[in-house]
Amino acid sequence: MGVDMSNPPNSHIKDFFASPALSLSLAGIFRGANVSHAAAAASVEVEEGDEGSGGGRREDTVEISSETSGPMRSRSDDDLEGEGEHDEDDGDGDGEGDDKNKKKKRKKYHRHTAEQIREMEALFKESPHPDEKQRQQLSKQLGLAPRQVKFWFQNRRTQIKAIQERHENSLLKTEMDKLREENKTMRETINKACCPNCGTATTSRGTSLTAEEQQLRATASCSAGSDQENRSSLDFYTGIFGLDKTRITEIANQAMEELKKMATAGEPLWIRSVETGREILNYDEYTKEFGSEDSSNNGRPKRSIEASRETRVVFVDLPRLVQSFMDVNQWKEMFPCLISKAATVDVISNGEGANRNGAVQLMFAEVQMLTPMVPTREVYFVRYCKQLNAEQWAIVDVSIDKVEDNIDASLAKCRKRPSGCIIEDKSNGHCKVIWVEHLECQKSTVHTMFRTVVHSGLAFGARHWMATLQLQCERLVFFMATNVPTKDSTGVATLAGRKSILKLAQRMTWSFCRAIGASSYHTWNKVSSKTGEDIRVSSRKNLNDPGEPVGVILCAVSSVWLPVPPHILFDFLRDEARRNEWDIMSNGGPVQATANLSKGQDRGNAVTILKMKSKENNMWVLQDSGTNAYESMVVYAPVDTTGMQSVINGCDSGSLAILPSGFSILPDGHESRPLVITSRQEEKSTEGGSLLTIAFQILTNTSPTAKLTMESVDSVNALISCTLKNIRTSLQCEDS
């Protein structure tokens, strides 16, 4: 990473809790965590790795899949029929099985005569569940022990049930194949009638479009690839039947063992890079330890490997953290900037107790970056939760191919090798988390601007996940706190008002994250601005969601590289004293912060209410800023003053319509770069630059049935171009 946001030069990070005025409960949490964090860093200081040491020398990749988990011998119908009663061959017809198993069977089993089987079959047809009297009578008649008769009927019922289930599964599979073929035919028909780039209909139906819409679609090209690529792979899974739960559980257990080794091993499995200081997975050692697949790579396209791990202390109790991983909605809320979609597809095991020890579930996730210029990653995987000991839990994710014929794993361009986290309870509301992220992704073209940060494993790696988790846990602590110092909660008189504002700001940021990614929720069109930047434009219609304005909403996004370290760019954009330098809404007038609510240790993590005073009007703006070791965001939205007053007074903010715009700031991924230009010449350094994504959302029409116009696109285009020009001028980097 180009910049360690946790310790930049002339750090803007302050110790919030150095003041003796701070009450002990909140101060104790963070002071204790700082000590624990330092100790953890001293003992296990781990960071994200690159594609893998030695990985670049290989054309094929390793896969921990079901093929390496060992064959499972299936029981034939004869095995089921004779279990517990008679000797049986090994099912291959030659009567010569494993000697050990054969010897074992001879001790336990007794072969029934044809006459005995015929008599029991006759009774079975009349009564599959004979009572004790019938069993006693039959045992005397056939010269068998009652226990033998009981076992025969039990096994016969099991055999019949298995045959019925196989038949039902066969029917379901046939139906699934039929539906898949129909689906394929329908998709081909649709694709033939659509533009291959943007999905716009090319049939006569296009004549109903307005002239402006036709012009817009003619001048715009789809930025995220074909319609097939845009569509979520979850759309292809129309149902899952006949899952081999035994096999899934076996693979999940193997993945758990691998995760434990990956999380705790040092050299030679993980080697620290001299150049970057990050830990890199030694791919040759990984192959020796965990095995490899054949060189043909099962016919898959070439795939790259991304492996990383990170250790941190987070401010959350262990049960709550475990629950947030096993509840898909809580998991999405914990990582709003990373997860655009997630679903629990099926539950293999519910687990035991309140913490669901042993739970296994099939899940789907669409992982994103906060820009439409980088395609999302769709992952289909099994999540397994297990308590290791009194203080430790583990959660492992692993992708499984060929679970059943009706699940086409080839649709997934990204697979999870055993990944996840080891969570250790450190008492006093803290947990130490070791996070391992290990991905195998189909090589794809990434925009040059984001190539380094994506291919280095930073964008989707362990540091990003852990930094987000730590920030979200801090936010939760500050939200629940009843003793935040006055200096860290200004402008709001009541605790209810503080919570209501923080809740509204959180909803605003989540909405922003959903709006600007390359998720299959959106269809992005690329238009060129007058200043040369590519701008992605997408529109949606809000019919009845009270959380945002009703009507046609236009979202426009542009990503640029700036030769400014991320922490300097973040400080500039969140500084109300300099806001009029770039924000067109302020009309150059003064901006005043009337409320400031902390939501984390870093002073950059705060929610602010701003008043913009101009000749035309006085406008209120709600701003949510957040920063961690990887990513920073500044999200804001104009708010209705009357509605905002009620929120400040503690009223529910759920019905307050808000339409956020803002910025996402990432390091560019370069570890070193020549001297860069900053806002102050004395702060020149060799830090890398920033990847700035700027997004505006505007309500173009209050009628949801209205058409999108070129005039609206031109307006938001000019808005982005002008704002970027102002930012470059203020930071003295007009030539970038």
N, C-alpha and C positions, 0 to 999 in steps of 0.2 A: 504494500500500500504506500502511496506517495506520501501520505501525511498521517502521523499517529495523532488522531483527533483527541486522544485522551491526554496528551501532553505536548501541545504545540508550543512554539517559541512565544515568549511573553504571554503565557497561558491566560486565557480568559476564564478558566475554570477556577472557581473560588470554593473554599471549604465553607459550606453554608453553616456548619455546625460548630465552628470555632467559638462562637459567642456563648458565654455562660448563661445568657438569658434564655437560651433554647431549653424547652422542657426535656426531661430525661428520656421519655419513651421514644420519641422520634430520633433524638440525638444518639441514643444508645444503639438503635438499629444500625445507623450508618457508620458510627464510629467503630462498632464491633465488626462490621462488614469490611471496613477499610483494613483493619488488622488482619482479618481472615483472608481477605483478598491478597494482601501483600504476602502472607505466608503461603497461600496457594500458588501465587506467581513464582515464589522462590523455589517451591518444590516441583511444580509442574507448570512451567511456562510454555504454553503451546499456542501456535498460531496456524493460520491457513497455509496449506501447501499448494504447490503448482500441480501440473498435470501428472506428475509422478516421476521420481528419479528412475531413469531407465525406461520410462514409458514411451518416450519419444523414439526409442530404438526398435520398438516393436510395431509390427503391422497389425497384429491381432491383440485381443484383450482377453483378460481372464474373467470368468463368470462363475460365481457361486450359485449354481442352479440345482434344480431337482435331480439332474442327471448325475451329480456328484454326491448325492446324499445316500447312495446305496440302494439296491433293488429291494422291493418289498414283495415277498412271495404271496401270491393270492391263493385263497383257499377254493378248491373246486367244490362242486355240489356234493361230491362224495365225502370230502373232508367235513363239510357241514353235517352231512347225514350221520357220519360215523363218529363224530367227536365224542369222547368220553366213554365209548362203548366197545369199539373194535379196532383191530389193526388195519392200517390203510397204506396204500403205496403213496409215492411222492407226487402223484398227479400227472406224471409224464407218460404213463402207460407201460413202462418197463418194469415197474415194481422195485426199482433200485434207487432209492433216495439216499440222503445223507445217512451214513451208518449210525451216527450219534442220535439223530432224530428218530431213525428206525427203531433203535434200541429203546429209546424213550417211549415210543408209541406202543411197543410190545408190552411194556410194563402196565400201561394204562388202558389200552383198548382191547375189546373183545369182539370178534367178528360174529355177527348174527347169521343164522342160516336163512336160506331163501324162504322157508316156510314161516319162520318167525317174522321176517320182514313183511311177507304177504298178509299175515294176520293183523299186524299192527297197522299196515296201510289200509286194510278194510275198515278198522275201527276209526282211523284218522279221517276217512272220508265222511263218516257219520258224525264223529265228535272230535274235532281237533284239540279240544281241551277236556280230556277225560277226567272224571273225579277220582278220588282216592279208591273208592270201591271198584270202579271199572279197571283201574291200574292193578289192583290186587288180584282181581279175577283173571286178567290177561297174563299176569306174571306166573300164576299157578298153571294156567293153560299152556304157556310156552316154555316153562322151566327157567324163567328169568327172575332176577331180583327186581322188586318194585322200583328200586332206584334206577335200574337200567331202562325200564319201560318209561319212567318219567323223563330221563335224559333223551331217549329216542324221540319222544313227542316234542320236547323242547327244541331239539335240533331240527326236527322236521318242520316245525313252525318257522324257525329262523331261515331255513332253506327256502321255503315257499315265499316268505317275505322278501328275501334277497332277489329271487327270480322276478317277483312282481315289480320291485323297485328298478331292476335292470330293464324290464320291459317299459316301465313308465319313463325312465330316463331316455331310452331309445326313441320313444314317441316324441318326447320333448326335444331331443336333439334333431330329429327329423323336421319337426315344426320350426325349430330355430334356423336350421339350414334353409328351409323354404322361405322364412321371413328375411333371412340375410340376402338371399338371391333377389327377392322382391325389392328389398331396400337398395341393393346395388344397382338394379335396373332403374329404379326411380332416380337415384343420384346421377346415373349416367345421362338419363333423359334431361334432368335439370341442368347438368353441366353443359350439355350440348346447346341448351337454350340460353346460356349465360356467357358473359365476357369472362375469359379465363383469368383475367387479372383482378377485377374488382367485383365480379359476380353480378353485374348489372344485366338485367334481362335484355336480350337482343331480339326478342320476338315482337310481334305487332303491338303487344301490350305497352311497349315503350312510347307509343304515340300519345298516350294519355299524360305523359309528363309535361310540365310547363317548360317553356323555352329556356328559362333560367336554370331549371334543374338539369335539362339536357346539356346546357353549356357547362355546368359545374361537373357533371359526370364525364363529359368529353375531355375536360382539361385536367381532370384528376386521375391519378393512377393509384391503385391499391398498394399500400406500403407494406403490408404484412403477408404478402404472398397470395396464393390461390384460396378459393373458398374452402377447399378440402383442408388446407393447412390451418385456416382460421377456426374451423369447427372443432370444438372440444372433443377429445377422444372418448369422453364419458358418453357422448351422444351415440357412440357405436355399441355400447353395452346395453342391450335391451332387456337383460335379465340373466341371472346366474342360477343354474340348476345343477344338481348332482356334484357339488364340490367335494373333492376328496379331502375331507377335513383332517384325516389322519396324516396325510402327506403334507398338508399345509402346516400343521402343528410341528411335524418333524423338521421341516425346513426353518420354521420360526425358531425352534430350539437351537439349531445349528447356527443361525444368524446371531442369536443371543450370545453364544460362546465366542463367535468371531468379534462381536462388538466389544466384549469385555477385554479381549486381547488387544484390539485396536486402540482402546481407550487408555490402557495402562502400560503398554509396551514402550520402551525407549529405543535406543539404537540396538541393532541395526535396522529395525523395521521403520523407524522414523529418524531422519537425519536433518539436523538444523543447517539451513543454507547460510553460507558465509556471506553471500552478497546481500540477502534480504533479512536474515535473522528468523525467517519463518521455517517451520518444520515441514519437511517434504517426505512423502511416502516413498520408501525404497521399494520399487515395484518388483525387483528380482526377489527380495526377501519376502514380499507379500506372496509371490507365486510359490516359493518354497514352503511357506507356512500354511497357506490355505488352498493350494492346488490351482490348476489352470484348465481351461477348456482346450479342445483340439484346435489346430492351426487354421482350420477352415472357418472358424468363427460362426459356424452354423448358418453361413450364407448371409449374415447381417452386413449392412454397410459398415465402413470403418467407423469406429467410435473412439472418442477421447475419454480419458479417465481424469476425474477431479477428486482429489482426496485432501481433507483438511481436518484439523481438530483444534479445539479451543477450550480452555478451562477458566471459569469465572465463578464468583460468589454472587448470588442473586437474593433479593430481599423478598422472599415469599416462603410460606411454610410448605413442607413436602407434600401433604395430601392435596392441597390446592393446586400445586404445580403438576402432579401426576394427573389429576382430574382434567386440567386444561389441555393435556395431550390426548386423553381418551374421549373427550367430548368434542366432536368436530366443530361445533359452533364456537366453543371457547377457544379452540385452536386457531380458527380463522381470526378471531378478535385479538388474539395474542400477537399475531404476525400480519397486520393489515397491509404493510408495504410489500410483503413477500408472497402472500397467498391471495390470489384473485378468486379462486373457486376451490371448494373442497367438499367431499361427500363420503359418508360411510356407506359402502356398497352392500356389504353383508357382514353379519356378526358370526364368527366361528365359535367363539366362547365368550360368555359374559364375565367370566372371572368370578372370584370369591370375595365377599366382604364389601365394605363401603369403598375401598380403594381399588376394587376390581383386579385383585392379584390373579395373574394368569389369563387375563382377557386377550383375545385375538380377534382382530377385525380387518376386513378388506377395505381399503380406502383409495380414493382418487383425489389428486390435488393438481391444480394448475398454479405453477410458481412463476412470479413475474418480477421484472424490474420496473421502476417507475418511469417508463418511457415507452412509447409505441414503436421505437426503433429496434428493440431487441425482442425476438419472439419469446413467447412464454414456453415453459417446460411442463409438459403434462406427464404425470407419474402415477402409475397404478401399483399399489404395494400392500403388503400385509404389515400391520402394526401389532406388536406383542409387548405386553406390560407384565413385568415380573418383579417381585420383591426378592432381593438377593440376600439380605440379612436385616437385622433390626433397624439399621440406619440407612441402608442403601436400596434404591430401586433402579431398575433399568427399563428403558423403552427402546425397542429396536424396530426399524422399518426395513423391509426387504421386498424387492420386486420378484414375482414368481411367474415364469413363463409356463405356458401349456398347462394351466390348472385344469382346464377342460377344453374340448375341441371348440366349444362355442365362445371362448374368450380368445380373441385374436390379439396376442401380445405384440405382434409386429407393428400394430398401430402406434405403440408408444415409442417415441424417439428418445426417451430418457428413462433409464432404469436406476433403481436404488440398489446398490450392493449394501450389505449390512451396515446401516447407519443408525444414528440415534444418540441417546445420552444416558450417562450414569449419573443419578441424582443422589447426593449424600446429605442427610439432615445434619446441619451444623448448630442446631438449637437457636433459640432467641429469634425465630422467624427467618433464619438464613438457610440457604441450600448451596452446596458446592456442586456445580454442574460441569461434567466433562462431555463435550459435544463432538461427535464424529460425523462428518458428512462425506459420503463416498458415492460418487455418481459415475455412471457410464452413459454418455450421451452421443447420439449420432452427430457426426461432424456437419456443421451447417455454416452458411455464410452469415457473418455478423458485421454490421456497419463498422467501418474502420475506427470510428470514434470510440466505440465500446469494445473493440476486439481485445485489447490488453486486459481490461478489468474483467471480462467474461472468461477468456481463455486461461487466465492465471488462476481461476478458481475463486476469485475474490467475490464476485457478484452473487454467487449462489452457495458460497462456502460457509464453514462453521463460524467464522468471525462475524459475518453478517447476521446469522441466526442468533448467535449468542448476544451480540450488541443490541439487537432488537428486543430479545427476551429481557435483558437487564433493564433497558429503558422502560419497557412496559410494566415490569414489576415495581420500579421506582414510582411510576405514575400511579399505580394502584395504592402504594403506601401513602403517597401524598394525598390521594383522593380520600382515603379512609381516616387520615390523621385528624385529630381534634385539637392539636396543640401547635399548629404551624405559627412561627413567630410573625408578629404584625408586619415587620419589614419585608417578609416574604409573602404577604397576602394583603396587598394594599388596595384600597378602593372598594372593597366589599365588606359590609358590616357583619353579615351572618354566615354561620357555617353552612346553612342550607343554600344560601346564595352562591357560596364558593363551589359547593358540589354541583349545583345546577349549571354553572358556567363551565366547569371542567368537563361535565358530561356533554354539553353542547359542543365544546371544542373538539372532543374526541370524535363525536359523530361527524363533525365537519371534516376532520382529517381522514377518517375512514372513507367518506364519500369522495374525497379528493383522490385517494389511492385507487379506488375502483374506477374512477373516470379516466385516468391518464395512462394506464398500462396497455399492453398489446393483447389483452384478454380477448377470447372469442365472444365476449359480450359486445364488442365494438367492431365496426367496420371503418378502418381509417383510410382516408383519401389524402394523397400527398399533393400539396400545391407549393409553388415557389414564391417566396416573398420578393419584394423589390430590392431588399438588401442582400439577397443571395441565400438566406437560410431556407432549408426545407421545413415546411410546416405541415403537420398532420391534423386533419380536420375530421371530426365525427359528430353526428347529431343523434339526439334521442328525444322521445316525447314522453313527458310526464303527465299522466292522466289523473291520478288521485293520490300520489304520495305526498302527505302533508309536510314532509321534511325538506322538500325543495319546491321551487315555484312551478305552478302548473303551466304547461305550454311546451313549445319547441325549444330545446336547449342545445346550444352549439358549444362544442369543446374543441379548442385549438391548442396544439402542443408543439414545441420546438426544443431540440436539444443541441447545445453548442459546447465547444471546449473553450475555456478561458485560462490564461496563464496566471492564475491566482490560486493560492492554497485554499483548500475548502474552508478552513476555520475563519479566514479573513473574509471570504465571500459571504459566509453565513452571518458573521457579525455585522457586515455592511447591510445586508438585506433585512435584518430584524431590528436595526437601530432606528427608532422613531425620529431621532434628530436628523437623520439623513434620508428619510423616506421620500421627501419631496424631490430628491434628486432623480428618482427613477419612477415613482408611482404617478401615473397620469391622472388618476382619480383625485389626487391632492391638489391638482392645478397649481402646483408650486407653493401652496399655502402651508402654514405651520401644522404639524401633527403633534397631538398631545396624548400621552398615555394616562388614562384616568383610572385604570385598574391593572394590577400586575399580580398574577397568581403563580407561584412556583409549582412545578410538577416533577422535579428531579433535583439531584445534587448540583448539576451544572447550571449556572445562571442562564444558559441558553435554552433550558427546558422550562418554558413558561407560557402561560396564556395571558394575553394582553387585550384590553379594550381601548381602542384608539378613537380620538375625535379629530376629524379633519375639518378645519375651518377655512372656508373660502368665501368669495363674494357671492357665489351662486347659492350655496347651501352649507349647512353643517351636517356632516355624515359620520355615523358610527361604523367602526370596522372591528370585527372580532379576529384576533390573530393567534394562531397556535404554532409555536416554534419548538423544535426538538432536535437534539444532536446526540450522536453516540460515536463510538470509535470507527464507524464505517460510513455513516450516512447522516445527512442533516436535511431538515425540511422547514420551510416557512409557508404556512397555509393561512389564508385569510379570506374574509367575505364581508361585504357590506351587510348590516343588519338593521332591521326595523327598530327604531329607537323605543317605541312603546313596548314592543315585544321584549326587547332586551332589558328594559327596566324591570319587567315582571320576572325575568330570569334572574336578574341581580337580587331581587327580593326573595328568591328561592322557589319560584313557581316552576312547574315542569316545562322543559324546553323542547319536548318531543314534537310539538305542533308548530314550532317556529321554522318557517321556510328559510333555507340558507343555501347559497350556491357558491362553493369555494373555488378560488384560484390560488396559485402559489408556485413554489419552487422546490425542486429536489436537487441536492448537491452531493455528488460523489467524488472521491478521488479518481484521477484518471488511470490509476493502476501502475504508473511508472514509478519505480523506486527512486530514481534520481533524474534530474533534468537540469540543463544549464540555468543560470540565474533567471528568475522570473520577475515580471513587473508586478508590484503590489501598489496599494493605495499610498503607502509611505515608503519612500526610497530607502530609509534606513533599515527596513525590514526585509530587504531582498534576501532570498535564501535559495537553497538548492532543492526545495520541496517541489513535488509535482504540481500540476495544475488541477483544475476542477472540470467535471462534467456537469453542466448546469442544464436542467430541464425546466422550462417555463411553461405554465399552462394557464389559460384563461377560459372560463365558462361564462357564457352570456345567454340570457333569455331573449330569443329573437322574436318570439310571438307568444302572446298569452293564450292563444287558441291551440290546443294539441293537434288539431286537424290542418293547421296552416302548413304551407310548403316552405322548405328551406330556400333562401334566395342567395344569389351571388353577392348581393349588396352586404348581407350579413357576413359572408366569408371574407369579403374585402375589408370590412370593418375590423374583424378580429385579427386579420392578417396585419393590418396597420398597427393595431394595438401591441402585438408581439414585437414587431420590427422596431417600433419606437421605444418600447421598454428596454429591449436588448441594447439599442444604441445608447440610451441613457446610462445603463449599467456599465457598458464599456468605457464611456466618457468619464464617469466618476472614478473608475478604477484604473484609468490611464492605460487601457489596453485596446484602443480602437483598431489596431492592426491585426488583432487575433482572428 
